[in-house]
Amino acid sequence: MNKEFMRSFYRKYYAHPYDKAVSRSKRYRRLQKIRYQLDDELAAMMGGTNTALYRKFDEYIGAYADEMDVMLEEVYLLGALDREKMLR
């Protein structure tokens, strides 16, 4: 498998891979709704969204999302490699 070609394809074809991956998942939507509720509760516990604590938390969430973007890409490449192995 040409890993760099597949990586390039992934980055060009999937502008928003999360949306594509979970677009039909009722389970994901249910869990997302729970997370949104928890996010609202946590923001209130932190004193709202204009506090230093909330801004640091938001920075943390951004870093975590970046990490998950890399993981999603690597899982895609793993799937492509597995498909290639199965076709042999």
MODELLER restraints for C-alpha pairs under 7 A, 6 or more apart:
rsr = mdl.restraints
at = mdl.atoms
rsr.add(forms.Gaussian(group=physical.xy_distance, feature=features.Distance(at['CA:1:A'], at['CA:81:A']), mean=6.46, stdev=0.5))
rsr.add(forms.Gaussian(group=physical.xy_distance, feature=features.Distance(at['CA:6:A'], at['CA:77:A']), mean=6.91, stdev=0.5))
rsr.add(forms.Gaussian(group=physical.xy_distance, feature=features.Distance(at['CA:22:A'], at['CA:28:A']), mean=6.62, stdev=0.5))
rsr.add(forms.Gaussian(group=physical.xy_distance, feature=features.Distance(at['CA:43:A'], at['CA:49:A']), mean=6.14, stdev=0.5))
rsr.add(forms.Gaussian(group=physical.xy_distance, feature=features.Distance(at['CA:43:A'], at['CA:54:A']), mean=6.65, stdev=0.5))
rsr.add(forms.Gaussian(group=physical.xy_distance, feature=features.Distance(at['CA:46:A'], at['CA:53:A']), mean=6.51, stdev=0.5))
rsr.add(forms.Gaussian(group=physical.xy_distance, feature=features.Distance(at['CA:46:A'], at['CA:54:A']), mean=6.16, stdev=0.5))
